[in-house]
Structures are given as structure tokens and as C-alpha cells.
Amino acid sequence: MSNSSKNIRLVLALNVFWYTFMILLGWVLHRNEVVGYVFPLIILTLLGGAFLGIWMFNCLKRSALPVSVKEDWFRSGSFIEALRSDVRLVVARVSLCVVEEWKISRGLPLPPVLSEMPFFNILSRMRDETTLRMVARDNRVQYYLPMDKLFAENVHWDAVTGKLTLYVPDLQLDEELVEVQTDPSKIWIMTEKGFYDRMTDWFSGETFRNQELMRGKLRDLVVKEARSAENLALARRNAAQELKLVAKALAERTGETHVADVEVHFGEKILN
């Protein structure tokens, strides 16, 4: 219900109340045989009626006249400055499980002299594989928006629908804050030894060194996994939800207007 309709109903109710009250007051004064009440009562009734009548006329006038459409001026520059106030806007955090497999091919180690002899030459070409598989869960990464690439042209405001569209740069992985799992209970390395490793590992320790090397590559593997298409798509979905909340709050604070919906596009140019 509009404000004009509410005001008209209020004035009508006050009119009914006022005239009813004046009639009852006149009746009470008449019953008590008060002298000289008629003229003041008439004047009081007319003054109250005139006040309520003017109020009613103004309410009807406002409701009948066409209402001018209020234009919401959205200040894109102020909105962008508020959004760029933070040095780095973190918009998504993702927990990753890394699965990596290495296959190491080995042959019979022979001295160079023996490897040239016919029979031993065949042995030197015989090779088998040792397989290492690592599973490391609960690694954490975060993504941020490069705010230096965000300008007023990246914002489109539709005053008719109240829709705010953001064309933001694509997400960047924050390599300074990559949390690599260090808990041994959350890192599993399975090894399937080939023939040569089973024969020589008891004195060479090659398998243990390969496992340590694999653990040392965990950070690089987490970064690689974070940049995969699947995880980037997941991060964009999470980031879009965060950006909608942040953008709506900032837009209503800087633009002083109500935002009905926010739409976020990553890595796209603004459409004119």
C-alpha cells in the first residue's frame, strides 16, 4: 500500500472521529444545561473540519498527480574506489587433495665394459618399473582479484531493473599463502617396487630417497592442482557468491541506491 493511500484512510478516520466527538460533546453540554456553548462548539467544529479538509485535499492531490520517476545515479568511480581500497581482495579459499604417480624405469647396472659384450648387452636393455603413488589431502590455497586491473568501465548499472553487472579480471592464485600438508597421517605414499629395486634397495635406499623427493615436490603439485580447470571453476563459483555480497553492500553504501541483483563475469571485457 502506498503512502498516499495510507494518508487518505487516516484523514477519513480522523474526520469521522472529529465530527462524532463534536456531536457527543454537544449532547453532553446540552444535557448538563451549559449556557453559551453552541457558538464556541460550532467554531471549534468548523476549524477542525477545515484543517482535516485541507489535509484531505493535499492527500488526494498527491495521489492524483503523476509521480516523477526517481533516477538512481550509480557512482561507478566511488564504488570502484571502495572496492579497490584493499590491497588484495581474497575471494575464494579451496581445500585440495593432491594425487600424484611416478613411474621410475630401471635397468641392470653394468660396468661400461660388460655392457658392450653380446650377452651382457641384452641384460643391460632389460628394464622394469617402480611405481610411487602419493595422496596428500587438506592442502589449502586461496585466490584473489588483481584490484589494479579493476576500473569504472568494468561496472554496468541498470537503473530500471536495479541490476549491477561486474566484469572483473580472472582470479589469481595467491602463491604466497599455499598451505602444504605436513601431517604424516594425511600423506600416503604407496610404492610398488620393480625387480631391480627389490634386489638393491636394502643397501641403496633409492626408494626412500624417491619418497622424500616426492614429498619435496608437494608444494609444486598443490600449485599445479590449484591452477587446473576444475579447481579454477570451483573457485570462480565460490568467488562469485562472495563478490555478490561485497558488491551489493558497497554499491548501496556508495551509490545510495537499492541493488536488486548482482551478476559477476570473470575475465570478460565489458559489453557496451
Phi, psi and chi 1 to 4 in degrees:
 res  aa     phi    psi   chi1   chi2   chi3   chi4
   1 MET       -  134.0 -175.4 -174.7  -63.7      -
   2 SER   -75.7  164.5   64.5      -      -      -
   3 ASN   -65.5  -36.5  -69.7  -28.7      -      -
   4 SER   -61.6  -44.5  -62.1      -      -      -
   5 SER   -63.2  -40.3  -60.4      -      -      -
   6 LYS   -63.8  -41.7  -69.1 -179.3  179.3  178.1
   7 ASN   -65.9  -40.1  -70.4  -24.9      -      -
   8 ILE   -62.6  -44.1  -68.2  173.1      -      -
   9 ARG   -63.5  -39.3  -68.2 -169.8  175.8 -171.2
  10 LEU   -63.6  -44.3  176.1   61.4      -      -
  11 VAL   -65.6  -40.0  174.7      -      -      -
  12 LEU   -61.4  -43.0  -73.7  173.5      -      -
  13 ALA   -64.3  -40.3      -      -      -      -
  14 LEU   -66.3  -37.4  -71.9  175.2      -      -
  15 ASN   -60.8  -48.0  -88.8  -76.2      -      -
  16 VAL   -60.1  -44.4  173.1      -      -      -
  17 PHE   -63.6  -43.1  170.4   78.4      -      -
  18 TRP   -65.2  -50.2  178.3 -108.1      -      -
  19 TYR   -68.8  -36.3  -71.6  110.3      -      -
  20 THR   -63.3  -41.7  -56.3      -      -      -
  21 PHE   -64.2  -40.6  176.0   73.3      -      -
  22 MET   -64.3  -40.7  -72.3  -65.8  103.3      -
  23 ILE   -63.7  -45.7  -67.6  171.4      -      -
  24 LEU   -63.6  -39.8  -68.9  175.0      -      -
  25 LEU   -64.1  -41.8 -179.5   60.7      -      -
  26 GLY   -63.0  -39.3      -      -      -      -
  27 TRP   -64.9  -42.6  179.3   76.3      -      -
  28 VAL   -63.5  -43.9  171.0      -      -      -
  29 LEU   -64.7  -37.3  -66.9  173.7      -      -
  30 HIS   -67.3  -40.9  176.4   70.7      -      -
  31 ARG   -64.1  -34.5  -74.1  -69.9  -57.7  -90.9
  32 ASN   -87.0    4.6  -68.9  -53.1      -      -
  33 GLU    56.2   42.9  -62.9 -179.1   -8.3      -
  34 VAL   -75.0  135.3  177.0      -      -      -
  35 VAL   -92.6  135.9  179.4      -      -      -
  36 GLY    75.7   28.1      -      -      -      -
  37 TYR   -91.1  -18.1   72.8   89.0      -      -
  38 VAL   -64.8  -50.9  175.8      -      -      -
  39 PHE   -64.2  -49.0 -177.5   71.6      -      -
  40 PRO   -59.7  -35.7  -23.2   34.4      -      -
  41 LEU   -67.0  -40.1 -174.7   63.6      -      -
  42 ILE   -64.2  -44.0  -67.4  174.5      -      -
  43 ILE   -61.9  -44.7  -64.3  -61.0      -      -
  44 LEU   -63.5  -38.8 -175.2   62.2      -      -
  45 THR   -66.5  -42.2  -57.4      -      -      -
  46 LEU   -67.5  -40.3  -67.6  175.7      -      -
  47 LEU   -63.6  -45.6  -71.5  175.2      -      -
  48 GLY   -62.6  -40.8      -      -      -      -
  49 GLY   -65.9  -38.3      -      -      -      -
  50 ALA   -64.6  -42.3      -      -      -      -
  51 PHE   -61.8  -47.0  172.7   76.3      -      -
  52 LEU   -67.6  -32.8  -66.9  172.5      -      -
  53 GLY   -67.0  -41.3      -      -      -      -
  54 ILE   -64.0  -40.4  -66.3  172.1      -      -
  55 TRP   -62.4  -43.7 -169.4    0.4      -      -
  56 MET   -63.3  -41.3  171.9   69.8   78.2      -
  57 PHE   -61.7  -43.4  175.5   76.4      -      -
  58 ASN   -64.5  -39.6  -70.0  -28.6      -      -
  59 CYS   -64.3  -43.4  -68.9      -      -      -
  60 LEU   -66.1  -35.9  -68.7  172.2      -      -
  61 LYS   -65.6  -44.1 -178.3  179.3  177.8 -178.4
  62 ARG   -65.7  -34.9  -76.3 -164.5  -64.8  -91.8
  63 SER   -77.2  -26.7   62.8      -      -      -
  64 ALA   -84.3  -33.8      -      -      -      -
  65 LEU   -72.8  147.1  -69.4  177.1      -      -
  66 PRO   -64.9  137.3   22.3  -32.2      -      -
  67 VAL   -88.9  130.4 -179.9      -      -      -
  68 SER   -70.5  140.0   60.8      -      -      -
  69 VAL   -76.5  128.6  178.0      -      -      -
  70 LYS   -84.5  124.9  177.1 -173.9  174.6 -176.6
  71 GLU   -89.7  128.3  -73.8 -167.8   33.3      -
  72 ASP   -93.2  112.7  -71.8  -32.2      -      -
  73 TRP   -89.5  113.9  -66.7   95.8      -      -
  74 PHE   -95.6  118.2 -174.5   79.3      -      -
  75 ARG   -88.2   94.7  -65.2  173.5  -67.6 -169.9
  76 SER   -62.9  -38.7  -59.2      -      -      -
  77 GLY   -61.7  -46.0      -      -      -      -
  78 SER   -64.5  -38.7  -59.5      -      -      -
  79 PHE   -63.3  -44.9  171.8   73.6      -      -
  80 ILE   -65.3  -41.6  -69.1  -63.3      -      -
  81 GLU   -61.5  -40.4  -72.5  -58.3  -40.2      -
  82 ALA   -66.7  -37.3      -      -      -      -
  83 LEU   -71.6  -29.9 -163.0   58.6      -      -
  84 ARG   -90.0    6.5  -65.9  178.5   63.5  179.0
  85 SER   -65.0  -31.7   59.1      -      -      -
  86 ASP   -82.5  143.2  -65.6  -32.1      -      -
  87 VAL   -65.1  -40.1  175.9      -      -      -
  88 ARG  -142.2  119.1 -179.8  170.0  -69.8 -176.5
  89 LEU   -96.4  104.9 -179.1   61.3      -      -
  90 VAL   -80.7  123.4  177.2      -      -      -
  91 VAL  -119.3   -8.9  -70.1      -      -      -
  92 ALA  -156.1  138.4      -      -      -      -
  93 ARG  -127.5  134.0  -67.4 -179.6  174.2   86.8
  94 VAL  -131.9  138.7  179.1      -      -      -
  95 SER   -97.5  129.5  178.2      -      -      -
  96 LEU  -118.1  145.1  -60.9  177.1      -      -
  97 CYS  -113.2  121.7  178.9      -      -      -
  98 VAL  -100.2  129.8  173.7      -      -      -
  99 VAL  -122.8  121.9  179.5      -      -      -
 100 GLU  -133.7  143.8 -179.5   71.3    1.3      -
 101 GLU  -131.3  130.0  179.8  178.9  -80.4      -
 102 TRP  -116.9  138.4  -72.2    1.9      -      -
 103 LYS  -118.5  120.6  -69.5 -174.8  178.6  -66.4
 104 ILE  -111.9  118.5  -57.7  172.5      -      -
 105 SER   -90.7  131.9  179.3      -      -      -
 106 ARG  -130.6  150.9  -59.0 -161.2 -174.7  -78.6
 107 GLY  -127.0  173.2      -      -      -      -
 108 LEU   -71.3  119.2 -178.2   64.8      -      -
 109 PRO   -71.4  116.7   25.2  -30.4      -      -
 110 LEU  -125.2  147.4  -66.6  174.3      -      -
 111 PRO   -61.6  151.8  -19.7   30.6      -      -
 112 PRO   -55.1  -34.0  -25.1   34.3      -      -
 113 VAL   -65.9  -45.4  175.9      -      -      -
 114 LEU   -70.0  -31.6  -66.6  178.2      -      -
 115 SER   -67.1  -16.8   62.5      -      -      -
 116 GLU   -88.3  -12.0  -62.1  -63.3  -31.4      -
 117 MET   -80.1  147.0  -61.4  176.5   65.0      -
 118 PRO   -54.5  -53.1  -26.0   34.8      -      -
 119 PHE   -68.2  -46.1  174.5   73.8      -      -
 120 PHE   -69.5  -24.2  -68.8  103.3      -      -
 121 ASN   -63.3  -35.2 -172.7   27.5      -      -
 122 ILE   -67.2  -41.1  -62.4  174.7      -      -
 123 LEU   -64.5  -35.9  -66.4  177.4      -      -
 124 SER   -68.1  -24.0   66.2      -      -      -
 125 ARG   -88.5  -10.2  -69.3 -164.0  -62.6  -91.2
 126 MET   -77.8  122.4  -65.8  178.0   61.1      -
 127 ARG  -133.2  155.1  -49.3 -173.4   70.1   80.8
 128 ASP  -139.0  176.8   68.7  -17.9      -      -
 129 GLU  -122.1  143.3  -72.9 -176.5  -21.4      -
 130 THR  -110.4  129.8  -68.6      -      -      -
 131 THR  -110.3  130.1  -56.9      -      -      -
 132 LEU  -117.8  129.4  -71.6   85.4      -      -
 133 ARG  -123.5  129.3  -62.6 -176.7 -178.3   90.1
 134 MET  -120.9  135.6  178.3  176.8   67.4      -
 135 VAL  -124.9  118.6  178.1      -      -      -
 136 ALA  -127.0  117.2      -      -      -      -
 137 ARG  -107.5  168.3   59.7 -173.3 -179.8   91.5
 138 ASP    62.0   37.4  -66.6  -18.4      -      -
 139 ASN   -85.4  142.6  -55.0  -80.6      -      -
 140 ARG  -123.2  136.2  -60.7 -174.8 -176.7  -82.6
 141 VAL  -133.7  163.6  -64.0      -      -      -
 142 GLN  -136.8  153.8   66.5 -179.0   27.5      -
 143 TYR  -119.7  148.3  -58.1   83.4      -      -
 144 TYR  -136.2  164.4   67.9   92.0      -      -
 145 LEU   -97.3  130.2  -80.0  178.7      -      -
 146 PRO   -71.9   98.0   23.8  -29.5      -      -
 147 MET   -68.1  -22.1  -53.1  -53.4  -64.7      -
 148 ASP   -69.7  -11.3   56.7  -27.1      -      -
 149 LYS  -102.5   12.5  -61.7  179.5 -178.8  178.5
 150 LEU  -107.0  123.3 -163.0   60.3      -      -
 151 PHE  -129.3  171.5  -55.4   98.6      -      -
 152 ALA   -61.4  -29.0      -      -      -      -
 153 GLU   -68.4  -13.7  -69.1   76.3   12.2      -
 154 ASN   -83.4    2.6  -62.6  101.9      -      -
 155 VAL  -117.3  130.2  178.9      -      -      -
 156 HIS  -123.5  123.5 -178.6  -99.5      -      -
 157 TRP  -114.8  125.8  166.7 -112.0      -      -
 158 ASP  -105.6  104.8 -170.0  -21.5      -      -
 159 ALA   -69.2  -23.3      -      -      -      -
 160 VAL   -73.5  -48.4  177.3      -      -      -
 161 THR   -94.6  -11.2   61.7      -      -      -
 162 GLY    70.7   29.4      -      -      -      -
 163 LYS  -102.0  131.4 -177.0  177.5 -179.9 -179.6
 164 LEU  -109.6  121.9  179.4   64.6      -      -
 165 THR  -112.9  128.2  -53.9      -      -      -
 166 LEU  -113.3  128.4  -60.0  178.6      -      -
 167 TYR  -108.3   95.8  -63.3   87.1      -      -
 168 VAL  -105.2  156.4  -62.0      -      -      -
 169 PRO   -62.2  159.7  -17.9   29.6      -      -
 170 ASP   -69.3  157.0 -154.4   -3.0      -      -
 171 LEU   -65.0  147.1  -63.4 -178.8      -      -
 172 GLN  -118.1  138.7  -61.4  -67.5  -39.6      -
 173 LEU   -75.7  130.6  176.5   65.9      -      -
 174 ASP   -85.7   93.5 -170.4   -6.3      -      -
 175 GLU   -72.6  -13.5  -65.2 -167.5   32.9      -
 176 GLU   -75.4  -19.4  -63.5  178.8    4.2      -
 177 LEU  -126.7   65.4  -71.8  173.7      -      -
 178 VAL  -104.4  113.9  176.3      -      -      -
 179 GLU   -92.5  106.7  -62.5 -179.0   16.2      -
 180 VAL   -93.1  136.1  177.3      -      -      -
 181 GLN   -64.4  131.1 -173.8   57.7 -106.6      -
 182 THR  -118.9   -6.9   57.2      -      -      -
 183 ASP   -74.9  117.6 -173.5   -5.7      -      -
 184 PRO   -59.7  -26.7  -21.2   32.5      -      -
 185 SER   -71.8  -12.4   64.2      -      -      -
 186 LYS  -110.4    9.5  -64.6 -176.8  178.9 -178.4
 187 ILE  -125.2  118.6  -57.9  176.4      -      -
 188 TRP  -116.2  133.2  -59.0  -78.8      -      -
 189 ILE  -126.7  115.9  -61.6 -178.3      -      -
 190 MET  -103.6  136.7  -71.4   72.9   71.9      -
 191 THR  -124.7  127.3  -55.0      -      -      -
 192 GLU  -110.8  104.3  -63.8  177.2    3.1      -
 193 LYS   -80.1  139.9  -65.3 -178.6 -178.9  179.6
 194 GLY   -79.5  179.1      -      -      -      -
 195 PHE   -60.5  -46.2  172.0   76.0      -      -
 196 TYR   -67.7  -37.7  -65.7  123.8      -      -
 197 ASP   -68.5  -36.4  -83.0  -26.4      -      -
 198 ARG   -64.3  -33.5  -74.1 -162.0  -61.2  -89.9
 199 MET   -78.1  -33.6  -64.5  -65.6  -65.9      -
 200 THR  -113.5   -8.5   62.0      -      -      -
 201 ASP   -68.8  -23.3 -163.0   44.3      -      -
 202 TRP   -65.7  -23.9   63.7  -85.5      -      -
 203 PHE  -116.3  -20.9   66.4   85.8      -      -
 204 SER   -88.6  -30.1   67.9      -      -      -
 205 GLY    64.3   24.5      -      -      -      -
 206 GLU   -66.2  -37.0 -170.0   68.0   21.8      -
 207 THR   -64.3  -42.6  -58.7      -      -      -
 208 PHE   -62.0  -41.7  176.7   77.3      -      -
 209 ARG   -64.9  -37.7  -75.0 -165.3  -66.0  -89.8
 210 ASN   -67.0  -36.7  -73.7  -30.5      -      -
 211 GLN   -65.4  -41.0  -70.0  177.4   -8.0      -
 212 GLU   -65.6  -38.3  -71.3  -60.5  -48.9      -
 213 LEU   -63.7  -39.1 -179.4   62.4      -      -
 214 MET   -65.9  -41.3 -177.9  174.4  -95.9      -
 215 ARG   -63.6  -37.0  -72.2 -169.1 -175.0   92.6
 216 GLY   -66.9  -23.3      -      -      -      -
 217 LYS   -89.3    4.9  -63.8  -71.3 -175.1 -179.8
 218 LEU   -62.4  -41.3 -178.4   55.9      -      -
 219 ARG   -61.8  -44.2 -172.2 -177.1 -171.8  -78.8
 220 ASP   -62.2  -36.5  -64.4  -24.4      -      -
 221 LEU   -68.7  -38.0  -64.3  172.7      -      -
 222 VAL   -64.9  -43.4  170.5      -      -      -
 223 VAL   -62.9  -42.1  171.1      -      -      -
 224 LYS   -62.6  -42.5  179.8 -178.8  177.4 -178.7
 225 GLU   -67.0  -36.9 -176.1   69.1   19.0      -
 226 ALA   -65.9  -27.5      -      -      -      -
 227 ARG   -91.3    3.4  -73.7  177.2  171.8  155.8
 228 SER   -69.0  157.4   65.8      -      -      -
 229 ALA   -62.0  -37.7      -      -      -      -
 230 GLU   -66.5  -45.4  -65.1   81.1    4.5      -
 231 ASN   -72.8  -32.2  -73.7  -53.8      -      -
 232 LEU   -65.5  -39.3  -81.0  173.2      -      -
 233 ALA   -64.8  -40.4      -      -      -      -
 234 LEU   -64.0  -42.2  174.5   62.3      -      -
 235 ALA   -64.4  -37.9      -      -      -      -
 236 ARG   -64.4  -39.7  -69.6 -170.9 -168.7  103.2
 237 ARG   -64.1  -44.5  -74.0 -163.2  -63.3  -89.4
 238 ASN   -65.4  -41.0  -64.9  -19.5      -      -
 239 ALA   -66.2  -35.7      -      -      -      -
 240 ALA   -62.1  -40.1      -      -      -      -
 241 GLN   -65.5  -42.5  -61.7  -58.2  -40.6      -
 242 GLU   -65.3  -43.0  -67.3  -68.2  -29.2      -
 243 LEU   -65.5  -34.8  -85.6  175.2      -      -
 244 LYS   -61.6  -42.7  -73.5 -179.5 -179.9 -180.0
 245 LEU   -67.5  -45.8  -62.9  176.0      -      -
 246 VAL   -65.0  -46.1  173.7      -      -      -
 247 ALA   -64.9  -39.3      -      -      -      -
 248 LYS   -64.8  -43.5 -173.4  173.0 -177.5  179.5
 249 ALA   -64.6  -43.9      -      -      -      -
 250 LEU   -68.1  -38.8  -75.7  178.0      -      -
 251 ALA   -64.1  -42.2      -      -      -      -
 252 GLU   -71.8  -25.9  -67.1 -178.9   -7.8      -
 253 ARG   -80.5  -40.7 -172.4  177.3   68.7 -174.8
 254 THR   -89.2  -32.2   57.6      -      -      -
 255 GLY   -95.5  -10.4      -      -      -      -
 256 GLU    52.9   45.1  -62.1  178.8   -4.3      -
 257 THR  -144.4  157.7 -176.0      -      -      -
 258 HIS   -85.4  130.9  175.3   67.7      -      -
 259 VAL  -104.6  117.7  178.1      -      -      -
 260 ALA   -80.1  -36.1      -      -      -      -
 261 ASP  -154.0  151.2 -173.0   27.1      -      -
 262 VAL  -126.7  131.6  178.6      -      -      -
 263 GLU  -121.6  133.4 -173.0  173.9  -51.0      -
 264 VAL  -119.0  131.5 -179.4      -      -      -
 265 HIS  -122.3  130.2  -62.7  -90.8      -      -
 266 PHE  -100.7  130.9  -69.0   97.1      -      -
 267 GLY    67.5   22.4      -      -      -      -
 268 GLU  -113.7  147.7  -62.6 -178.8   19.4      -
 269 LYS   -79.4  149.5  -65.6 -178.0  178.7  179.0
 270 ILE   -66.9  139.4 -172.7  167.5      -      -
 271 LEU   -96.1  121.2  -56.8  175.7      -      -
 272 ASN   -86.3      -  -63.8  -39.7      -      -
